[in-house]
Amino acid sequence: MPITPVKELVAKAKEEIETLSQTEIETLLAEEEILLVDIRDIRELKRDGRIPGAIHAPRGMLEFWIDPESPYHKPVFATDKKIVLYCASAWRSALAVKTLKDIGVENIAEMADGFSAWKARGGPVEQG
């Protein structure tokens, strides 16, 4: 059986998840309506910066940090705010949002087009 191409997995995930535009993200962040989560690798954050106000949660730890029953649970995820994930190009975030929906997280979405597009269009970025 051949491997399903990642591009196909991402396309299928995007059919089942909510995607917010970058302008929606800016508004919701300013109004403190969302918990913005950067799921990129720490090396990407150090090299490219991140969106001010976003927290970092590596994709590999998301399920463990979000699950209140997990010994690795992070209290920041015990929120009524919509959790919005982003990565570099909105591929990993789509797959991560789909996975979190599959385990029962309801108030979750991804940011359209990812951090690369955010940075390219001049969205605010903090280094470090």
C-alpha positions in Angstrom: 0.0 0.0 0.0 1.5 3.4 -1.0 2.1 6.2 1.5 -0.6 8.9 1.4 1.2 12.1 0.3 1.4 14.7 3.1 -0.1 17.3 0.7 -3.2 15.1 0.5 -3.4 14.6 4.3 -3.2 18.4 4.7 -5.9 19.0 2.2 -8.2 16.5 3.9 -7.5 18.0 7.3 -8.3 21.5 6.0 -11.8 20.3 4.9 -12.6 19.4 8.5 -11.0 22.3 10.5 -11.5 26.0 11.0 -9.0 28.4 9.4 -8.9 32.0 10.4 -7.4 34.7 8.2 -4.3 36.6 9.4 -6.3 39.8 9.7 -8.9 38.0 11.9 -5.9 36.7 14.0 -4.6 40.3 14.5 -8.1 41.5 15.6 -8.7 38.6 18.0 -5.2 38.9 19.5 -5.7 42.6 20.1 -9.0 41.8 21.8 -7.4 39.0 23.8 -10.0 36.6 22.4 -7.7 33.7 21.4 -4.7 31.7 22.7 -2.3 31.8 19.8 0.1 28.8 19.8 3.3 28.6 17.7 3.9 24.9 17.1 7.1 25.2 15.1 10.4 23.7 16.2 12.3 25.9 18.8 15.1 26.3 16.2 12.6 28.0 13.9 11.5 30.4 16.6 15.1 31.3 17.4 16.0 31.8 13.7 12.8 33.5 12.5 11.1 35.0 15.5 7.4 34.6 16.4 4.2 36.5 16.6 4.0 38.7 19.7 1.6 37.2 22.3 1.9 33.7 21.0 3.0 30.9 23.2 5.3 28.1 22.1 4.1 24.5 22.2 6.0 22.1 20.0 3.8 20.0 17.9 5.1 16.8 19.4 3.8 17.8 22.9 0.4 19.3 22.0 -1.7 16.4 23.0 0.2 16.0 26.3 0.1 19.7 27.2 -3.6 20.1 26.3 -5.0 17.0 28.0 -5.9 17.9 31.6 -5.4 14.2 32.6 -1.8 14.1 31.3 1.1 14.5 33.8 2.5 17.0 31.3 -0.6 19.2 31.2 0.1 23.0 30.9 -2.5 25.1 32.7 -2.3 27.8 30.0 -4.4 25.4 27.8 -7.2 25.2 30.4 -8.9 28.2 28.8 -12.3 29.2 27.3 -10.5 31.1 24.6 -10.3 29.6 21.1 -6.9 28.0 20.6 -5.3 28.9 17.3 -2.3 27.1 16.1 0.2 28.2 13.5 3.4 26.9 11.9 5.6 28.0 9.0 3.2 27.3 6.1 -0.1 26.0 7.6 0.6 22.4 6.9 1.7 21.2 10.4 -1.0 23.4 12.0 -3.7 21.8 9.8 -2.7 18.3 10.8 -2.3 19.3 14.5 -5.7 21.0 14.6 -7.3 17.9 13.0 -5.6 15.6 15.6 -6.7 17.8 18.5 -10.3 17.8 17.2 -10.1 14.0 16.9 -9.2 13.8 20.7 -12.1 16.1 21.6 -10.7 19.7 21.6 -13.6 21.7 20.3 -12.7 25.4 20.3 -9.7 25.2 18.0 -8.5 26.6 14.6 -5.4 27.3 12.6 -4.0 30.5 11.2 -4.2 30.7 7.4 -1.0 30.6 5.4 1.4 30.3 8.4 4.2 32.4 9.9 6.1 32.7 6.6 3.2 34.6 5.0 2.7 36.6 8.3 6.3 37.8 8.2 6.3 38.4 4.4 3.3 40.7 4.6 4.9 42.7 7.5 3.0 41.3 10.4 4.6 42.1 13.8 7.4 39.7 14.8 9.4 39.5 17.9 12.9 37.9 18.1 14.2 35.6 20.8 
